[in-house]
Amino acid sequence: MKSYSESYKEAGVDITAGYRAVDLMKEHISRTKTPGVMSAIGGFGGLFAPDLKGIEEPVLVSGTDGVGTKLKLAFLMGKNDTVGIDCVAMCVNDIVCGGAKPLFFLDYIACGKNEPTRISEIVSGIAEGCVRAGAALIGGETAEMPGFYPQDEYDLAGFAVGIVDKKKIIDPAKVQSGDAVIALPSSGVHSNGFSLVRRIINMEKQVLGQYSESLGMPLGEALLTPTRVYVKPVLALMEKIDVRGAAHITGGGFYENIPRSLPQGLTAKLSRSTWRIPPIFELIQETGQIPERDMFNTFNMGVGMTLIVSQADADKALAMLKDQGLDAWCIGEIIKGEDGVSIC
């Protein structure tokens, strides 16, 4: 007998809508299937059998994150098929900083009302993010919470698990003075700093829908551009180059994240003159009259990830990244110092 409760429905939770949402999302989830997947969606846990061939000492690396208040923009724009990419990217970009290959991803969607089509749209983005990362979407949870969330809003979070051979872990202890710092270009604001963005930019749909000459697209579309997934280019680079450090530039910007990829006593000296700042950040800074130091301490400013390699490997690394579709550039070098990062 199919599960159904009229009393629960009257309380605001329609479990049949949940079944419909699962049916709609199955086609998206199927795109992410990889050889290690052992279970279908609908069980109590996702099963995954990792291929350990060639890995001497397997180490699991995990990461979890959400999309933050960027979701408010998605609600206003009525566009729910890209924030899932953000959710996946925020997790897998973190674990690749340890040198790990993502294996699988699980999501958590909490909403005021389960609208199956909207849930399916969200999952389509999650699936796309997983495809870009080479990870399988093996499970998740959709929680209908009337009275806790407004009916037309939701929250989105997830986590990823990856694997790396112990000897291949990107270890900050290997970073040396004189090493080169390589910048990987971002696709835009990514998924941090939106509380500040929302404070200074008029969040009305009419304003967000207006075409911007400087951006080459409507403002809302530029802000919703999903976070770039760096997994495949970084893993390909690691096969040929000794990557000594990696930092995912998220909340806290450069001043918080780059020091996490360095040992004590070394600083990343970044050259402001090399920077390629996308127009969206110039618009945000000018609109809010935000000091430049705060911009670099909040946003990625066009650099979604930094990698540290030896000076001898820098040119080869840049060429390889270009072949992977990333127009990366050398943004600075490592010097002795206690500041962690210096932008000048």
C-alpha positions as CSV (number, residue, x, y, z in Angstrom):
1,M,0.0,0.0,0.0
2,K,1.4,3.4,-1.0
3,S,2.3,5.7,1.9
4,Y,-0.2,8.6,2.4
5,S,-1.4,10.6,5.3
6,E,-4.2,13.1,5.0
7,S,-3.5,14.4,8.5
8,Y,0.1,15.1,7.7
9,K,-0.9,16.9,4.5
10,E,-3.3,19.1,6.5
11,A,-0.3,20.0,8.7
12,G,1.5,21.2,5.6
13,V,3.6,18.1,4.6
14,D,2.6,16.3,1.4
15,I,4.6,13.1,1.3
16,T,3.2,12.3,-2.1
17,A,4.9,15.4,-3.5
18,G,8.1,14.0,-2.2
19,Y,7.6,10.8,-4.2
20,R,6.9,12.9,-7.3
21,A,10.0,15.0,-6.7
22,V,12.1,11.8,-6.5
23,D,10.6,10.5,-9.8
24,L,11.5,13.8,-11.5
25,M,15.1,13.9,-10.2
26,K,16.0,10.4,-11.2
27,E,16.9,11.3,-14.8
28,H,19.3,14.0,-13.5
29,I,20.9,11.7,-11.0
30,S,21.5,9.0,-13.6
31,R,23.9,11.4,-15.4
32,T,26.2,11.3,-12.5
33,K,26.6,7.5,-12.2
34,T,30.2,6.3,-12.0
35,P,31.6,2.7,-11.8
36,G,31.7,2.8,-8.0
37,V,27.9,3.4,-7.5
38,M,26.3,0.3,-5.9
39,S,22.9,1.6,-4.9
40,A,19.9,3.3,-6.4
41,I,18.2,6.4,-5.1
42,G,15.6,5.5,-2.4
43,G,17.6,3.4,0.1
44,F,18.6,4.4,3.6
45,G,22.2,5.0,2.6
46,G,24.2,5.5,-0.6
47,L,26.6,2.6,-1.3
48,F,29.9,3.3,-3.1
49,A,32.8,0.9,-3.8
50,P,36.0,2.9,-4.5
51,D,38.5,1.6,-7.0
52,L,41.7,1.4,-5.0
53,K,44.0,0.1,-7.7
54,G,47.2,2.0,-7.8
55,I,46.6,3.6,-4.5
56,E,49.1,2.5,-1.8
57,E,47.7,4.3,1.2
58,P,44.1,5.6,0.6
59,V,43.0,8.6,2.5
60,L,39.4,9.9,2.5
61,V,38.9,13.6,2.3
62,S,35.5,15.2,3.0
63,G,34.0,18.6,2.7
64,T,30.7,20.2,3.4
65,D,29.1,23.6,2.5
66,G,26.0,25.4,1.3
67,V,25.2,28.2,-1.1
68,G,24.5,30.9,1.5
69,T,22.4,33.9,0.8
70,K,23.0,33.7,-2.9
71,L,19.8,31.6,-2.7
72,K,17.8,34.8,-2.0
73,L,18.8,35.9,-5.5
74,A,17.7,32.6,-7.0
75,F,14.3,33.1,-5.3
76,L,13.9,36.6,-6.7
77,M,15.0,35.6,-10.2
78,G,12.9,32.4,-10.2
79,K,15.9,30.5,-11.4
80,N,16.7,27.3,-9.4
81,D,18.8,25.2,-11.8
82,T,22.2,26.7,-11.2
83,V,22.6,27.0,-7.4
84,G,23.1,23.2,-7.2
85,I,26.3,23.7,-9.2
86,D,27.4,26.2,-6.6
87,C,26.7,23.7,-3.8
88,V,28.7,21.0,-5.4
89,A,31.5,23.3,-6.4
90,M,31.9,24.7,-2.9
91,C,32.5,21.2,-1.5
92,V,34.6,19.6,-4.2
93,N,36.8,22.6,-4.7
94,D,37.7,22.4,-1.0
95,I,38.6,18.7,-1.1
96,V,40.7,19.0,-4.3
97,C,42.9,21.5,-2.3
98,G,44.1,18.4,-0.5
99,G,44.7,16.6,-3.8
100,A,41.6,14.4,-3.5
101,K,39.5,13.1,-6.4
102,P,35.8,13.5,-5.4
103,L,34.0,10.1,-5.3
104,F,30.5,11.0,-4.4
105,F,28.2,13.8,-3.2
106,L,25.0,14.0,-1.1
107,D,22.6,16.9,-0.8
108,Y,20.2,18.3,1.7
109,I,17.3,20.5,0.5
110,A,15.0,22.0,3.2
111,C,11.9,23.9,2.0
112,G,8.7,25.4,3.2
113,K,6.7,23.5,0.6
114,N,7.8,20.6,-1.6
115,E,7.1,21.7,-5.2
116,P,8.3,18.7,-7.2
117,T,9.2,20.7,-10.3
118,R,11.3,23.2,-8.3
119,I,13.1,20.4,-6.4
120,S,13.9,18.7,-9.7
121,E,15.3,21.9,-11.0
122,I,17.6,22.2,-8.0
123,V,18.7,18.6,-8.4
124,S,19.4,19.2,-12.1
125,G,22.0,21.8,-11.0
126,I,23.5,19.4,-8.4
127,A,23.8,16.7,-11.0
128,E,25.5,19.1,-13.4
129,G,28.0,20.1,-10.7
130,C,28.7,16.4,-10.0
131,V,29.3,15.7,-13.7
132,R,31.8,18.6,-13.8
133,A,33.5,17.2,-10.8
134,G,33.4,13.6,-11.9
135,A,31.5,12.6,-8.7
136,A,28.4,10.5,-8.3
137,L,25.3,11.8,-6.7
138,I,24.4,8.8,-4.5
139,G,21.8,10.2,-2.1
140,G,20.2,13.2,-0.4
141,E,17.3,14.5,1.7
142,T,14.4,16.7,0.9
143,A,12.8,18.1,4.1
144,E,9.5,19.8,3.9
145,M,9.3,22.1,6.9
146,P,6.1,24.3,6.8
147,G,6.2,27.2,9.3
148,F,10.0,27.1,9.4
149,Y,10.7,28.2,5.8
150,P,8.4,30.4,3.7
151,Q,6.6,28.3,1.1
152,D,8.6,29.7,-1.9
153,E,12.0,29.5,-0.2
154,Y,14.5,26.7,0.5
155,D,18.0,26.1,1.9
156,L,20.6,23.9,0.2
157,A,23.7,22.2,1.5
158,G,25.7,19.1,0.7
159,F,28.9,17.2,1.3
160,A,31.5,15.4,-0.8
161,V,33.8,12.6,-0.1
162,G,37.0,12.1,-2.1
163,I,40.1,9.9,-2.0
164,V,43.9,10.5,-2.4
165,D,47.0,8.4,-2.0
166,K,48.7,9.6,1.2
167,K,51.9,10.3,-0.7
168,K,50.0,12.6,-3.1
169,I,48.3,14.8,-0.5
170,I,48.9,18.5,-1.2
171,D,51.0,19.4,1.8
172,P,51.7,23.0,2.7
173,A,54.9,21.9,4.4
174,K,56.4,21.4,0.9
175,V,56.0,25.1,0.0
176,Q,59.3,27.0,-0.3
177,S,60.4,30.5,-0.5
178,G,60.6,31.5,-4.2
179,D,57.7,29.2,-5.3
180,A,55.3,30.7,-7.9
181,V,51.6,31.4,-7.0
182,I,49.3,30.7,-9.9
183,A,45.8,32.2,-10.2
184,L,42.9,30.2,-11.6
185,P,40.2,32.5,-13.0
186,S,36.8,32.6,-11.3
187,S,33.5,32.6,-13.2
188,G,32.2,35.6,-11.2
189,V,31.3,36.2,-7.6
190,H,30.9,32.4,-7.0
191,S,29.0,31.8,-3.7
192,N,30.4,34.0,-1.0
193,G,29.9,37.7,-0.1
194,F,26.3,37.8,-1.0
195,S,25.2,39.3,2.3
196,L,27.3,42.3,1.3
197,V,26.1,42.2,-2.3
198,R,22.5,42.2,-1.2
199,R,23.1,45.1,1.1
200,I,24.4,47.4,-1.5
201,I,22.6,46.3,-4.7
202,N,18.9,46.9,-5.2
203,M,17.4,43.4,-5.1
204,E,14.3,44.1,-7.1
205,K,13.6,41.8,-10.0
206,Q,13.2,44.7,-12.4
207,V,16.7,46.0,-11.5
208,L,18.2,42.5,-11.7
209,G,16.7,41.9,-15.1
210,Q,18.1,45.0,-16.7
211,Y,20.9,44.5,-19.2
212,S,24.3,45.8,-18.2
213,E,26.6,47.0,-20.9
214,S,29.7,46.5,-18.7
215,L,28.7,43.0,-17.8
216,G,27.4,42.0,-21.2
217,M,24.3,40.4,-19.6
218,P,21.6,41.3,-17.1
219,L,22.9,42.0,-13.5
220,G,21.0,39.2,-12.0
221,E,22.3,36.7,-14.5
222,A,25.9,37.8,-13.8
223,L,25.4,37.5,-10.0
224,L,23.8,34.0,-10.4
225,T,26.7,32.7,-12.6
226,P,27.6,29.4,-10.8
227,T,30.8,28.7,-9.1
228,R,33.5,27.2,-11.3
229,V,34.5,23.6,-10.6
230,Y,38.3,23.3,-10.6
231,V,38.5,19.5,-9.9
232,K,39.4,18.1,-13.3
233,P,42.0,20.7,-14.3
234,V,43.8,20.5,-10.9
235,L,43.8,16.7,-10.8
236,A,45.2,16.6,-14.4
237,L,47.9,19.1,-13.4
238,M,48.8,17.0,-10.4
239,E,49.6,14.1,-12.7
240,K,52.5,16.0,-14.2
241,I,53.4,18.8,-11.8
242,D,54.3,18.9,-8.1
243,V,51.5,21.1,-6.7
244,R,52.8,22.2,-3.3
245,G,49.8,24.3,-2.1
246,A,46.3,25.1,-3.1
247,A,43.7,27.5,-1.7
248,H,40.0,27.8,-2.6
249,I,39.2,31.5,-2.4
250,T,35.8,31.7,-0.6
251,G,34.5,33.5,2.4
252,G,37.3,35.6,3.9
253,G,38.8,36.2,0.5
254,F,42.6,36.1,0.1
255,Y,43.5,37.2,3.6
256,E,41.8,34.2,5.2
257,N,42.2,31.4,2.6
258,I,45.7,31.7,1.2
259,P,47.5,31.4,4.6
260,R,45.8,28.1,5.0
261,S,47.9,26.7,2.1
262,L,51.2,27.9,3.6
263,P,53.5,26.8,6.4
264,Q,54.5,29.1,9.3
265,G,57.1,31.7,8.3
266,L,56.1,32.1,4.6
267,T,53.9,34.7,2.9
268,A,52.3,34.9,-0.5
269,K,53.4,38.2,-2.1
270,L,50.7,38.9,-4.7
271,S,51.2,41.5,-7.4
272,R,48.1,43.8,-7.8
273,S,49.4,44.8,-11.3
274,T,48.9,41.3,-12.6
275,W,45.3,41.2,-11.6
276,R,42.4,40.7,-14.0
277,I,39.4,42.0,-12.1
278,P,36.1,41.2,-13.8
279,P,33.6,44.0,-14.2
280,I,31.1,42.6,-11.7
281,F,33.5,43.3,-8.9
282,E,34.2,46.9,-10.1
283,L,30.4,47.4,-10.2
284,I,30.0,46.1,-6.6
285,Q,32.9,48.2,-5.3
286,E,31.7,51.4,-7.0
287,T,28.1,50.9,-6.0
288,G,28.9,50.2,-2.3
289,Q,31.9,52.5,-2.1
290,I,33.8,49.5,-0.6
291,P,37.5,49.9,0.4
292,E,39.7,47.8,-1.8
293,R,41.1,45.9,1.3
294,D,37.6,44.8,2.1
295,M,36.9,43.7,-1.4
296,F,40.0,41.4,-1.3
297,N,38.9,40.2,2.2
298,T,35.4,39.3,1.0
299,F,35.3,38.3,-2.6
300,N,37.5,36.2,-5.0
301,M,38.1,39.3,-7.2
302,G,38.4,37.1,-10.3
303,V,40.6,34.4,-8.7
304,G,38.7,31.3,-7.6
305,M,41.7,29.2,-6.6
306,T,45.4,29.6,-6.2
307,L,48.0,26.9,-6.7
308,I,51.7,27.0,-5.6
309,V,54.3,25.3,-7.7
310,S,58.1,25.7,-8.1
311,Q,59.3,28.5,-10.3
312,A,60.8,25.9,-12.6
313,D,57.4,24.3,-13.1
314,A,55.4,27.5,-13.5
315,D,55.4,27.9,-17.3
316,K,54.6,24.2,-17.8
317,A,51.7,24.5,-15.3
318,L,50.3,27.5,-17.0
319,A,50.4,25.8,-20.4
320,M,48.7,22.7,-19.0
321,L,46.0,24.7,-17.4
322,K,45.3,26.5,-20.6
323,D,44.9,23.2,-22.4
324,Q,42.3,22.4,-19.7
325,G,40.4,25.6,-20.6
326,L,41.7,27.7,-17.8
327,D,43.5,31.0,-18.7
328,A,45.6,31.0,-15.6
329,W,48.4,33.4,-14.8
330,C,51.2,33.9,-12.3
331,I,50.0,36.2,-9.6
332,G,52.9,36.3,-7.3
333,E,55.5,34.4,-5.4
334,I,56.3,33.0,-1.9
335,I,58.6,34.9,0.3
336,K,59.7,34.7,3.9
337,G,57.4,36.5,6.3
338,E,54.7,36.1,8.9
339,D,51.8,38.0,7.3
340,G,50.5,35.0,5.3
341,V,49.5,37.1,2.3
342,S,50.5,40.5,1.0
343,I,48.8,42.2,-2.0
344,C,50.8,45.1,-3.4
